[in-house]
Amino acid sequence: MSAIVVEGLRKQYGDHEAVRGIDLEVADGQVVCLLGPNGAGKTTTVEILEGYRNRTAGTVRVLGFDPAGQPLALRQRIGIVLQECALPADLRVAELLDAYRDYYPHPRPRDELLDIVELRGESAAPIKALSGGQQRRLDLALALTGDPDLVFLDEPTTGFDPAARRRCWAAIRNLAALDKTVLLTTHYMDEAQELADRVAVLVDGLIVADDAPHRLAGRHLAPTHVSFHLPEGRSGDDLPAVPGEIAAEGGKVMIATREPDVALYTLLAWARRRHLDLSGLAVAPPTLEDIYLALAGSGATR
């Protein structure tokens, strides 16, 4: 089953086409992250999926429904966490959760919601006493009160300190453990790497790559880095010709190459023939951030 199916999605504002023909499918239980620079079409796409914005063309199905018009049967099955949410400062955490739970015929138990977002100890605290990170996790708990099948998270950890981000990540992992489907937008590469089953990269209104973070297309656009310490008595001029750019400084060599297999074979064969030890030899494939930046700047399409 697929929670989200999008085919040929387009959205035009006057002469500007913000979304230019997106195809996207999200399976039940997946955590999928949308990455892209500002203006790439992420927010427009998500708002169409949520039913808050009408599309110009294309087919969209969210949990089997067309989200246009926000049918009640769909709203009862989705949860939404916006970039910014205003909460009543004087209410206590438990009071606000109970108020939201009254909106739904079959809400999740309050204590279970508090456990998912790790706020059990703050249930009696007024919302104004919560930290920014705690309030953001409360936003997530509110989105889960109706026990939704699909949750939209729009940059849920923007502005967080590292500890608060980790706690929010734990809450999102708890969603995945409950077999919830999550569509996440973020500007943090480590967040996408840590949480997402799949990453879809949007550039200029098009999806230019869509795969698991470790398999993301576009690796050919970003180099692998091979590094080691120069053997004693050798200089950078003694190294064999390898594909890529070689930099030697302070006794350390760094090679940026898009053919790491060839570069490694050449280096190791050279060292073996001369009975040399390449101490500290390390191979660092391109990170998700490297690939994203290469894709975002390349204009490449699938």
LINQUI-V239197 format. One record per helix or strand. SS is the DSSP state (~ for helix, > for strand). FROM is the first residue (numbers start at 1). LEN is the number of residues. Records with the same first field share a line. If there is no record, write none. Layout:
BEGIN
SS = FROM-LEN ; FROM-LEN
END
This chain:
BEGIN
> = 2-12 ; 16-12 ; 31-6 ; 57-6 ; 65-1 ; 78-4 ; 92-1 ; 126-1 ; 150-5 ; 181-5 ; 198-6 ; 206-6 ; 224-6 ; 245-5 ; 252-6 ; 282-3
~ = 42-9 ; 72-4 ; 93-9 ; 110-7 ; 120-3 ; 127-3 ; 132-12 ; 162-16 ; 189-7 ; 213-3 ; 219-3 ; 236-3 ; 260-14 ; 288-11
END
